[in-house]
Amino acid sequence: MRRSSHPAGTVHRLNIDSQHLTGNPLGDNPVRIVDVYVPHGHDGDGLPLLVDLVGFTAGGPAHTAWKNFGENVPERLDRLIGSGEMPPVVVAFPDCFTRLGGNQYVDSPAMGNWESFLLTEMLPAVEDRFQCGGDGRRGVFGKSSGGYGSLVHAMRHADIWAAAASHSGDAGFENLYIPEFPNILRAIAPHDNSIEAWFKTYEAKDKPGNDDISVLLILAQAASFDPDPEAFLGLRLPVTLETCELIEERWANWLAWDPALMVEDNADAIDSLKGFFLDCGTRDQYNILYGTRRIHRSLEQRGVAHRYEEFDDTHSGVDYRMDVSLPFLAKTLSQ
């Protein structure tokens, strides 16, 4: 049952056989689904293109599926476009789910070349099919790991993206990840301190638990930020397994991917964008607020135009914040 009284757009489904993901170390299927929303009364021709990067444990099609007690993203777009709150746009929802439960949307010898897939395969396929987007008309947005992807892509690929929005994107790694490492070590300790033994036990379960997902999340970050090609699935942690002490050279590889630090050398890239939006809940349970504030402070000190907001909520269930970011992106790209 649709919740919007406005005319419904159309969701098309593409299947992209990725050369960049063929033979990836995790064994994930290189044929990826990309759902594409085209608003009512349009065929996509000439419209800006937005790309939705979803959070950990999800894939793009999760945002186009039926949702209980609320709108899915196409229904949200129907309402925002139909009411005139935002101009029409095409929105792509790529499936980047992995065996490790998610994605940080960067290339990795352990996770696969997801950054290359998005930029050199997914974008051309969508733009060619719907004649949308193009230079100065592409935006990327996401929440949590998807927000992280938006932050990193904005800084690394401002020549491709013209606007970006991050909701609670991973930043400030010392506050976000260091508190989690003891929990991970306690989880793998009964498995002879072996990531491989833990992982094989996890995959054999009929029903993974919440604690399993927490471990998986950190392993996915490890595969993204500091992979070891010689280890099982490329996985290693940046702490000693017995005493949970940071291994400085390992941790330095993680920090090289921290947007709160990356912004120091990449503010000019953000400044070149047509628009940059970031927000975070003041009660974010993963402490992402503090890293987000650092990004905002760095940009403000350098005079980089951006829109920054804090809101009274946690990290969870904040899809309603798209009512702010989507009109911002659509208006920015339509100018």
KAUR-V964050 format. One record per residue. N is the residue number from 1. RES is the residue in one small letter. PSI is psi in whole degrees, 0 to 359 (none if undefined). OMEGA is omega in radians with two decimals (none if undefined). Layout:
# KAUR-V964050
n->[N N]
res->[RES RES]
psi->[PSI PSI]
omega->[OMEGA OMEGA]
This chain:
# KAUR-V964050
n->[1 2 3 4 5 6 7 8 9 10 11 12 13 14 15 16 17 18 19 20 21 22 23 24 25 26 27 28 29 30 31 32 33 34 35 36 37 38 39 40 41 42 43 44 45 46 47 48 49 50 51 52 53 54 55 56 57 58 59 60 61 62 63 64 65 66 67 68 69 70 71 72 73 74 75 76 77 78 79 80 81 82 83 84 85 86 87 88 89 90 91 92 93 94 95 96 97 98 99 100 101 102 103 104 105 106 107 108 109 110 111 112 113 114 115 116 117 118 119 120 121 122 123 124 125 126 127 128 129 130 131 132 133 134 135 136 137 138 139 140 141 142 143 144 145 146 147 148 149 150 151 152 153 154 155 156 157 158 159 160 161 162 163 164 165 166 167 168 169 170 171 172 173 174 175 176 177 178 179 180 181 182 183 184 185 186 187 188 189 190 191 192 193 194 195 196 197 198 199 200 201 202 203 204 205 206 207 208 209 210 211 212 213 214 215 216 217 218 219 220 221 222 223 224 225 226 227 228 229 230 231 232 233 234 235 236 237 238 239 240 241 242 243 244 245 246 247 248 249 250 251 252 253 254 255 256 257 258 259 260 261 262 263 264 265 266 267 268 269 270 271 272 273 274 275 276 277 278 279 280 281 282 283 284 285 286 287 288 289 290 291 292 293 294 295 296 297 298 299 300 301 302 303 304 305 306 307 308 309 310 311 312 313 314 315 316 317 318 319 320 321 322 323 324 325 326 327 328 329 330 331 332 333 334 335]
res->[m r r s s h p a g t v h r l n i d s q h l t g n p l g d n p v r i v d v y v p h g h d g d g l p l l v d l v g f t a g g p a h t a w k n f g e n v p e r l d r l i g s g e m p p v v v a f p d c f t r l g g n q y v d s p a m g n w e s f l l t e m l p a v e d r f q c g g d g r r g v f g k s s g g y g s l v h a m r h a d i w a a a a s h s g d a g f e n l y i p e f p n i l r a i a p h d n s i e a w f k t y e a k d k p g n d d i s v l l i l a q a a s f d p d p e a f l g l r l p v t l e t c e l i e e r w a n w l a w d p a l m v e d n a d a i d s l k g f f l d c g t r d q y n i l y g t r r i h r s l e q r g v a h r y e e f d d t h s g v d y r m d v s l p f l a k t l s q]
psi->[125 143 349 139 355 155 141 137 181 135 117 152 121 153 119 120 101 126 328 334 353 130 21 148 335 350 18 147 124 349 112 137 138 108 143 120 128 125 156 136 7 157 4 336 119 357 152 159 130 145 126 115 116 169 178 144 4 170 162 315 342 333 347 352 163 141 132 147 38 180 144 178 319 320 322 316 318 315 312 320 317 329 355 8 340 149 161 142 158 142 127 141 82 141 108 27 145 172 335 6 355 202 147 4 35 161 140 136 348 321 329 168 71 325 314 321 313 315 322 351 307 309 309 323 316 315 323 319 319 1 46 178 224 178 132 2 22 136 152 140 160 173 142 240 326 323 322 313 320 318 311 319 323 323 328 337 48 346 343 312 139 346 155 151 132 120 114 43 140 124 152 62 329 328 333 314 322 318 341 338 318 323 322 318 322 327 322 347 316 351 39 33 31 119 319 314 317 314 319 325 317 313 339 350 146 331 95 145 174 323 324 318 324 320 316 320 314 322 323 323 318 319 333 318 334 60 150 103 338 351 166 121 21 17 128 155 156 22 156 140 335 323 358 38 138 134 107 315 329 313 327 325 323 311 333 341 9 116 332 337 321 327 334 325 357 17 326 325 316 322 334 347 156 329 144 125 135 146 171 148 142 348 27 118 351 9 23 338 319 322 323 319 324 320 313 314 317 316 319 317 330 2 26 121 131 168 123 134 144 147 155 85 179 200 345 146 44 30 334 341 343 341 342 312 320 313 323 311 314 317 320 316 343 352 none]
omega->[3.12 -3.13 -3.12 3.08 -3.13 -3.13 -3.07 2.96 -3.12 3.07 3.10 3.13 3.05 2.98 -3.08 3.11 -2.98 3.01 -3.14 -3.11 3.12 3.14 -3.14 -2.99 -3.13 -3.11 3.11 -3.12 3.12 3.06 -3.01 3.05 2.96 3.02 -3.09 3.11 3.03 -3.04 3.13 3.09 -3.12 3.01 3.13 -3.02 3.05 -3.11 2.98 3.13 2.99 3.09 -3.09 3.05 -3.02 -3.13 -3.09 -3.09 -3.13 3.01 -3.08 -3.13 3.06 -3.12 3.09 -3.12 3.06 -3.12 3.10 3.03 3.11 -3.11 2.83 -3.04 3.06 3.09 3.09 3.11 3.09 -3.11 -3.07 3.12 -3.10 -3.14 -3.14 3.14 3.07 3.07 -3.11 3.09 2.92 -3.14 3.11 -3.10 -3.09 3.06 3.14 3.09 -3.11 3.09 3.10 3.00 -3.12 -2.95 2.99 3.00 3.03 3.06 -3.12 3.07 3.09 -3.08 -3.02 -3.04 -3.06 3.09 3.12 3.09 -3.09 -2.99 -2.99 3.12 -3.09 -3.10 3.13 -3.12 -3.12 -3.08 3.10 -3.09 -3.01 3.11 -3.10 3.04 -3.07 -3.09 3.13 -3.05 -3.14 3.06 3.13 3.13 3.11 -3.14 3.09 3.08 3.06 3.04 3.06 3.11 3.12 3.12 -3.07 3.13 3.11 -3.10 -3.07 -3.00 3.10 3.06 -3.13 -3.14 3.10 3.13 -3.12 3.09 3.14 2.98 3.05 3.14 -3.09 3.11 -3.08 -2.94 -3.11 3.10 -3.07 -2.97 -3.08 3.10 -3.10 -3.03 3.09 3.12 -3.14 -3.14 3.10 -3.13 -3.09 -3.11 3.13 -3.14 3.12 -3.14 -3.09 3.05 -3.14 -3.13 3.11 -3.05 3.14 3.05 3.12 -3.09 3.14 -3.09 3.01 -3.05 3.07 3.14 3.14 3.12 3.10 -3.12 3.11 3.09 -3.12 -3.14 -3.13 3.11 3.11 3.09 3.13 3.13 -3.13 -2.95 -3.05 -3.09 3.05 -3.06 -3.11 -3.12 3.08 -3.11 3.12 -2.96 2.97 -3.14 -3.13 3.12 3.05 -3.02 -3.11 -2.99 3.10 3.04 3.12 3.00 -2.88 -3.10 3.08 -3.10 3.11 3.10 3.05 -3.06 3.11 3.14 -3.11 -3.12 3.13 3.05 -3.13 -3.08 -3.13 -3.12 -3.03 3.13 -3.14 3.11 3.10 3.14 -3.12 3.13 3.02 -3.13 -3.14 -3.07 2.98 3.10 3.09 3.09 -3.13 3.11 3.14 -3.02 3.10 3.07 -3.12 -3.13 -3.01 3.05 3.12 3.08 3.13 3.08 3.13 -3.12 3.13 3.14 -3.14 3.14 -3.12 3.11 3.14 -3.13 3.09 3.08 -3.10 3.12 2.93 -3.13 -3.04 3.13 3.13 3.11 -2.93 3.01 -3.07 3.10 -3.13 3.12 3.04 3.06 3.08 -3.01 -3.07 3.05 3.10 -3.11 -3.08 3.14 3.14 -3.07 -3.11 -3.12 none]
